[in-house]
Structures are given as C-alpha cells and as structure tokens.
Amino acid sequence: MVISGCRSNAGIQPLAEDATEVIENFSLYHYRDGEKQWELSSPRAMTYGESAEAWLEKPRVTFYRRQKTNAVLTAERGKINLQNNDLETRGKTVVETADGQHLESRDVICEAATGKIFTREYVVIKSSTQILSGQGFATDTSLDRIVIYNEKIVSR
C-alpha cells in the first residue's frame, strides 16, 4: 500500500517537547513613528533550533489607535516571525472591536511592516444591525474599513 499527499507540513506546529527555548508569559510590542500599534501576549512561546519563528499558545493581540484599545484579536495558536514581527494565527481567530463588532475566521495573517490583516478563510462579522459573511477579508490595524470577499449580508 502506498499513501501519498500534496499538502505541505510547513504550517504544522512542532511538538513542545522538541522546543529549543520555551518562554512563559511572552510579550512583544510593535511601534510605528514612536506610537504603539499593537501588543502581543501569549502564555507560552516556543522556538526551535535556529528558526526566527516562535510558536505561540493562545496569542492575544491588542491593537491601539491614538493610544487607546481599538480591537483585540485572540486565536487558538499562532506563530510570530521574530525578525519582522509578522504574525500568523492558526485555528479559530476572533477579533472584537471597540465599536462592538465581532469577527470570526481562521488562519489570519498580520503583516507588521504594512499593518495589513487578512485571510482567505471563511469569515463572519456580527454587529448590532447585521451579519456579514464571506470568503476572506482584508483590513489594517485601524480596522476602520474591512473588505469582505464574496460578501453575504443578513440584516438583524
């Protein structure tokens, strides 16, 4: 019997017991022009060998706008590139905005240099007046404008 597959294992989290370094209560801050853009925290981060990535358990990112919390992203797990601060979440990812919007998706990418946040996965955004869904979204750290692809709207 021969079993083969085409899926890459690049997104599979390594085992905790194989970690080179384990950091408890990990935190990282990202600034642009002297102003804090976001803050990442995780109960545990793990690095492996010479890799510039750290795998995160239950990452939480607080986004700031004018020094006030604008939104909070939480995920099941993720990984951070320690050289450029790009974050990739894995599994269920939730974003709660300061104005009461609730976004749910999976496998979200946050690019530190550009401030872009996006995914190609299914997304649902709930507000007090409507429910939006689609296949993928894109926004920036301000979350002022969220573009949903193949959008479907349901009024409440």
BELMOSUL-V59451 format. One record per backbone hydrogen bond with DSSP energy under -0.5 kcal/mol. NH is the residue of the N-H (numbers start at 1). CO is the residue of the C=O. E is the energy in kcal/mol with one decimal. If there is no record, write none. Layout:
[[NH | CO | E] [NH | CO | E]]
This chain:
[[12 | 9 | -1.5] [18 | 15 | -1.3] [19 | 16 | -1.7] [20 | 47 | -2.5] [21 | 47 | -1.4] [23 | 45 | -3.3] [24 | 22 | -0.6] [25 | 43 | -2.4] [26 | 23 | -0.5] [26 | 42 | -1.5] [28 | 40 | -2.3] [30 | 38 | -2.7] [32 | 35 | -2.5] [35 | 32 | -1.8] [37 | 30 | -3.1] [38 | 30 | -1.5] [39 | 62 | -1.9] [40 | 28 | -3.4] [41 | 60 | -2.5] [42 | 26 | -2.3] [43 | 57 | -0.7] [44 | 57 | -0.6] [45 | 23 | -2.4] [46 | 55 | -2.4] [47 | 21 | -2.5] [48 | 53 | -0.6] [51 | 48 | -1.8] [54 | 80 | -2.2] [55 | 46 | -2.9] [56 | 78 | -3.7] [57 | 44 | -2.3] [58 | 56 | -0.5] [58 | 76 | -2.1] [60 | 41 | -2.5] [61 | 73 | -2.8] [62 | 39 | -2.7] [62 | 60 | -0.5] [63 | 61 | -0.6] [63 | 71 | -3.0] [64 | 37 | -2.8] [65 | 68 | -2.7] [68 | 65 | -1.3] [70 | 63 | -3.4] [71 | 63 | -1.3] [72 | 96 | -2.4] [73 | 61 | -3.1] [74 | 94 | -2.7] [75 | 59 | -1.7] [76 | 92 | -1.4] [77 | 90 | -1.5] [78 | 56 | -1.8] [79 | 88 | -2.5] [80 | 54 | -2.5] [81 | 86 | -2.8] [82 | 52 | -3.6] [82 | 80 | -0.8] [85 | 81 | -2.3] [87 | 110 | -2.5] [88 | 79 | -2.7] [89 | 108 | -3.2] [90 | 77 | -3.3] [93 | 105 | -2.8] [94 | 74 | -2.9] [95 | 103 | -2.6] [96 | 72 | -2.6] [97 | 95 | -0.5] [97 | 101 | -2.4] [98 | 70 | -2.9] [100 | 97 | -1.8] [102 | 126 | -2.5] [103 | 95 | -3.0] [104 | 124 | -2.8] [105 | 93 | -2.5] [107 | 91 | -1.3] [109 | 118 | -3.1] [110 | 87 | -3.1] [111 | 109 | -0.5] [111 | 116 | -3.0] [112 | 110 | -0.7] [115 | 111 | -2.1] [117 | 139 | -2.3] [118 | 109 | -2.4] [119 | 137 | -1.9] [123 | 134 | -2.5] [124 | 104 | -2.2] [125 | 132 | -3.1] [126 | 102 | -3.0] [127 | 130 | -2.5] [131 | 154 | -3.0] [132 | 125 | -3.0] [133 | 152 | -2.3] [134 | 123 | -1.9] [135 | 149 | -2.2] [136 | 121 | -1.5] [136 | 134 | -0.9] [137 | 119 | -1.6] [138 | 147 | -2.0] [139 | 117 | -2.3] [141 | 115 | -1.1] [143 | 140 | -1.5] [147 | 138 | -3.0] [147 | 145 | -0.5] [148 | 146 | -0.5] [149 | 136 | -2.2] [151 | 148 | -0.6] [152 | 133 | -2.6] [154 | 131 | -2.5] [156 | 129 | -2.6]]
